[in-house]
Amino acid sequence: MPASNRPDHELLAEILTIGDAAGALAMRYWTPDQAMAGHWEKRPGGPVRDADLAVDGLLRERVGAWL
């Protein structure tokens, strides 16, 4: 169902669920000794990490499904 047709409490619950999933996914990429592993810079001072791309993909998929 499109987001515009859903009650606010359902949207909030879905947003929180998506946020939890994104956080859990990002944490799978992080370890104290390799905080910057798997990264490059798209511009000076603008690092991009494998985790960024994974979370971006998850958000696009999950949010895009109900917008």
C-alpha positions as CSV (number, residue, x, y, z in Angstrom):
1,M,0.0,0.0,0.0
2,P,1.4,3.5,-0.9
3,A,2.7,5.4,2.1
4,S,0.2,8.1,1.6
5,N,-2.7,5.7,2.3
6,R,-1.3,4.3,5.5
7,P,-2.0,5.5,9.0
8,D,0.9,7.4,10.7
9,H,1.5,4.8,13.3
10,E,2.0,2.1,10.6
11,L,4.4,4.4,8.7
12,L,6.4,5.1,11.9
13,A,6.6,1.4,12.7
14,E,7.9,0.7,9.2
15,I,10.4,3.5,9.3
16,L,11.7,2.2,12.7
17,T,11.9,-1.4,11.3
18,I,13.9,-0.1,8.2
19,G,16.2,1.9,10.4
20,D,16.9,-1.1,12.6
21,A,17.7,-3.2,9.6
22,A,20.0,-0.5,8.1
23,G,21.8,-0.2,11.4
24,A,22.2,-3.9,11.8
25,L,23.6,-4.2,8.2
26,A,26.1,-1.3,8.8
27,M,27.3,-2.9,12.0
28,R,28.2,-6.1,10.1
29,Y,30.9,-4.1,8.3
30,W,32.4,-2.5,11.4
31,T,35.2,-3.8,13.6
32,P,37.3,-1.6,15.8
33,D,40.6,-2.6,14.1
34,Q,39.1,-2.1,10.6
35,A,36.9,1.0,10.9
36,M,38.1,2.3,7.5
37,A,38.5,-1.1,5.7
38,G,36.8,-1.3,2.3
39,H,36.7,2.4,1.6
40,W,37.6,5.0,-1.0
41,E,37.0,8.7,-1.4
42,K,34.5,10.1,-3.9
43,R,36.1,13.5,-3.2
44,P,38.8,14.6,-0.8
45,G,37.4,14.2,2.7
46,G,34.4,12.3,1.5
47,P,35.0,8.7,2.2
48,V,32.6,6.0,0.9
49,R,32.7,2.6,2.6
50,D,31.3,-0.8,1.5
51,A,28.8,-0.4,4.4
52,D,27.5,2.9,2.9
53,L,26.7,1.2,-0.4
54,A,25.1,-1.8,1.3
55,V,22.9,0.4,3.5
56,D,22.0,2.7,0.6
57,G,20.8,-0.4,-1.4
58,L,18.8,-1.6,1.6
59,L,17.1,1.8,2.0
60,R,16.3,2.1,-1.7
61,E,14.8,-1.3,-1.8
62,R,12.8,-1.1,1.4
63,V,11.6,2.5,1.2
64,G,11.1,2.3,-2.5
65,A,8.7,-0.7,-2.0
66,W,6.1,1.4,-0.2
67,L,6.5,4.9,-1.7
